[in-house]
Amino acid sequence: RRLLILTYVDDCYVQGPAESVEWFAAQLNDRFMCKSTNYLTHDNSVDFLGMLLKRGSESMYIDMSQYIEAMWINLKMAEAEQKLKLKREPETPISNPIVPDSELTKEEAKWVLSALGSIGWLSMCSRPDLRYAHSRISQHLAKPTLAVMRAAIQAVRYAYYTKYLVIEQKYTQTQSEWRCYSDSDHAGNAEIQNKRRSQLAYVIMNGTAPISWSSKASAVQLYD
């Protein structure tokens, strides 16, 4: 049987002919206590690990707007915006150097960890535009300060105000149309804790969809 099977802990996604998918689901149900099988169709979207998979008339989509809205509520961002008097929508997920300043309280540090966890999942699943910001901010988590919290707030707000962005792939796309891009800032990050490590990044595209991407600091430091 020709099936594509993706598993993550106790979640499972299966793609293939309807008869084979039903056979696979029956085998699982015979062995384990499973929820009802949810089929991805033009009329029914499927939530897989926070990613809403959608079938349109011409394309497939990965949409995480519902995840972002839940993140916004869980992090109490509406209250934070009012308290900090933030009105202008951020144009980028990160825009300023993170310069160490006053330390955070225990509760503030806990909030930063929660925010970075949510942004990290987003940036891994469907939002490569957040990957660089997540990497940069995460480099400061050993000793988070107020500047780190401000950067995390900007990243969360950027994600919320661009929640309509999705990954799209046309049904007509062929597997041969691959493109790869890579870049480096060549030790361009002057933040003290970074020690002039270069930020390395790549993205691999198939058609209109990014398939794999990364942004992280090099292990080689040019300043001690």
VENRA-V936296 format. One record per backbone hydrogen bond with DSSP energy under -0.5 kcal/mol. CO is the residue of the C=O (numbers start at 1). NH is the residue of the N-H. Records with the same first field share a line. If there is no record, write none. Layout:
CO = NH, NH
//
This chain:
1 = 3
2 = 17
3 = 5
4 = 15
6 = 13
8 = 11
11 = 8
13 = 6
15 = 4
17 = 21
18 = 22
19 = 23
20 = 24
21 = 25
22 = 26
23 = 27
24 = 28
25 = 29
26 = 30
27 = 31
28 = 31, 32
32 = 34
37 = 39
39 = 41
41 = 55
44 = 41
46 = 48, 53
47 = 49
48 = 51
50 = 52
51 = 48, 53
52 = 63
53 = 46
54 = 56, 61
58 = 171
59 = 56
60 = 169
61 = 54, 63
62 = 167
63 = 52
64 = 68
65 = 69
66 = 70
67 = 71
68 = 72
69 = 73
70 = 74
71 = 75
72 = 77
73 = 76
76 = 80
77 = 81
78 = 82
79 = 83
80 = 84
81 = 85, 86
85 = 87
97 = 99
98 = 100
102 = 146
105 = 109
106 = 110
107 = 111
108 = 112
109 = 113
110 = 114
111 = 115
112 = 116
113 = 117
114 = 118
115 = 119
116 = 120
117 = 121
118 = 122
119 = 123
120 = 124
121 = 125
122 = 126, 127
127 = 130
128 = 131, 132
130 = 134
131 = 135
132 = 136
133 = 137
134 = 138
135 = 139
136 = 139
137 = 140
138 = 141
140 = 143
141 = 144
144 = 104
145 = 149
146 = 150
147 = 151
148 = 152
149 = 153
150 = 154
151 = 155
152 = 156
153 = 157
154 = 158
155 = 159
156 = 160
157 = 161
158 = 162
159 = 162
160 = 163
162 = 165
166 = 168
167 = 62
169 = 60
170 = 173
174 = 177
176 = 178
177 = 207
179 = 205
181 = 203
183 = 201
188 = 190
189 = 196
191 = 194, 195, 196
192 = 195
194 = 197
195 = 222, 223
198 = 200, 218
199 = 185
200 = 216
201 = 183
202 = 214
203 = 181, 205
204 = 211, 212
205 = 179
206 = 209
209 = 206
212 = 204
214 = 202
216 = 200
219 = 221
220 = 198
//
